[in-house]
């Protein structure tokens, strides 16, 4: 938390207008004034939570990881007396590193290739033989 300004909830509560909108999420004091127009849920959602702790509302919505990373971008300080539940670095301003995606395929199919042909052809041969037998025995 070193390096961040510490705010009280009463200080945050003075910033709840469209031109000056602060809120608290997970102990982080955020100035979301510039983000209001970009917010996917509309600026009204932010104005409803302005000037207070919006942690519950934020977590109830189920925001994406990128939305959670935006908290760091708009953080201007920390809430006085707040301790993190997850031992997160509440005061960290570094963007998390993006993980590279890697994938590989493990082929566990040990059946020989001709088995697929046999599985397809055998029922056709049996059905064909049956119809030939029925055709030959009914015509005599």
C-alpha positions as MATLAB code, in Angstrom:
seq = 'XXXXXXXXXXXXXXXXXXXXXXXXXXXXXXXXXXXXXXXXXXXXXXXXXXXXXXXXXXXXXXXXXXXXXXXXXXXXXXXXXXXXXXXXXXXXXXXXXXXXXXXXXXXXXXXXXXXXXXXXXXXXXXXXXXXXXXXXXXXX';
ca = [
       0.000    0.000    0.000;
       3.012    2.245    0.063;
       2.905    5.049   -2.455;
      -0.900    5.423   -2.526;
      -2.921    8.119   -0.867;
      -5.129    6.869    1.943;
      -8.732    8.097    1.857;
     -11.584    7.756    4.308;
     -15.064    6.749    3.189;
     -16.325   10.235    4.071;
     -13.765   11.759    1.674;
     -14.865    9.371   -1.066;
     -18.547   10.182   -0.440;
     -17.942   13.812   -1.522;
     -17.218   12.637   -5.086;
     -20.513   11.366   -6.442;
     -21.390   13.536   -9.392;
     -21.151   12.958  -13.119;
     -18.142   15.298  -13.335;
     -16.390   13.847  -10.293;
     -17.119   10.178   -9.630;
     -15.170    8.096   -7.122;
     -16.002    4.711   -5.685;
     -14.360    1.963   -3.647;
     -13.887   -1.627   -4.816;
     -11.913   -4.122   -2.706;
     -10.313   -1.323   -0.704;
      -9.142    0.526   -3.802;
     -10.338    4.099   -4.242;
     -11.121    4.611   -7.922;
     -11.696    7.793   -9.899;
     -13.974    6.519  -12.673;
     -14.987    9.933  -14.055;
     -13.184    9.346  -17.377;
     -14.493    5.770  -17.595;
     -18.183    6.619  -17.235;
     -18.865    6.987  -20.970;
     -16.979    3.764  -21.771;
     -18.675    1.633  -19.098;
     -20.650   -1.157  -20.843;
     -23.454   -0.957  -18.275;
     -23.849    2.795  -18.724;
     -22.865    5.697  -16.549;
     -26.028    5.364  -14.435;
     -24.682    2.165  -12.885;
     -21.529    3.948  -11.770;
     -23.465    6.961  -10.480;
     -25.624    4.688   -8.300;
     -22.484    3.376   -6.588;
     -20.573    6.670   -6.587;
     -19.185    7.874   -3.292;
     -19.474    4.519   -1.529;
     -18.083    1.010   -1.334;
     -19.254   -0.814   -4.478;
     -17.398   -4.077   -3.853;
     -20.558   -6.157   -3.441;
     -22.179   -4.760   -6.589;
     -18.971   -5.247   -8.582;
     -18.570   -8.873   -7.478;
     -22.267   -9.726   -7.920;
     -22.141   -8.811  -11.610;
     -19.278  -11.223  -12.299;
     -16.936   -8.929  -14.183;
     -14.343  -10.308  -16.591;
     -10.640  -10.486  -15.819;
      -9.993   -7.473  -18.061;
     -12.600   -5.475  -16.126;
     -10.893   -6.440  -12.890;
      -7.567   -5.302  -14.333;
      -9.100   -1.893  -15.097;
      -9.341   -1.337  -11.346;
      -5.600   -0.808  -11.315;
      -5.792    1.773  -14.090;
      -8.318    3.988  -12.290;
      -6.988    3.510   -8.752;
      -6.018    6.773   -7.066;
      -5.579    5.493   -3.533;
      -6.669    3.038   -0.889;
      -9.428    3.049    1.715;
      -8.306    3.696    5.258;
      -8.342    0.567    7.413;
      -9.042   -1.875    4.587;
      -7.283   -5.241    4.596;
      -7.370   -7.546    1.609;
      -9.075  -10.913    2.048;
      -7.013  -12.663   -0.628;
      -3.618  -11.274    0.402;
      -3.624   -9.343   -2.854;
      -1.402   -6.361   -3.297;
      -4.044   -3.673   -2.992;
      -1.519   -0.969   -3.737;
       0.027   -2.599   -6.802;
      -0.188   -0.504   -9.968;
       1.535   -2.938  -12.308;
      -0.551   -4.488  -15.033;
      -0.551   -8.276  -14.732;
       1.431  -10.075  -17.402;
      -0.626  -11.658  -20.112;
      -0.243  -15.388  -20.244;
       0.502  -16.976  -23.557;
      -1.865  -19.649  -24.597;
      -0.360  -22.968  -25.556;
      -2.051  -26.163  -26.542;
      -1.095  -29.614  -27.680;
      -3.036  -32.699  -28.568;
      -2.427  -36.103  -27.075;
      -3.747  -38.853  -29.269;
      -4.554  -41.886  -27.155;
      -6.301  -43.800  -29.939;
      -4.401  -47.075  -30.173;
      -6.789  -48.810  -32.595;
      -5.353  -49.507  -36.037;
      -6.595  -47.465  -38.978;
      -8.125  -50.486  -40.720;
     -10.410  -51.007  -37.697;
     -12.479  -47.979  -38.688;
     -12.952  -49.388  -42.182;
     -13.961  -52.780  -40.779;
     -16.409  -51.155  -38.346;
     -18.040  -49.340  -41.256;
     -17.917  -52.089  -43.885;
     -18.861  -55.131  -41.776;
     -22.445  -54.021  -41.032;
     -22.934  -53.099  -44.696;
     -21.751  -56.547  -45.796;
     -24.041  -58.257  -43.287;
     -27.044  -56.154  -44.352;
     -26.259  -56.690  -48.036;
     -25.921  -60.440  -47.543;
     -29.235  -60.575  -45.712;
     -31.092  -58.731  -48.479;
     -29.478  -60.940  -51.165;
     -30.488  -64.061  -49.257;
     -34.076  -62.773  -48.858;
     -34.247  -61.841  -52.539;
     -32.991  -65.228  -53.685;
     -35.203  -67.250  -51.339;
     -38.391  -65.297  -52.084;
     -38.088  -65.507  -55.860;
     -37.868  -69.342  -55.889;
];
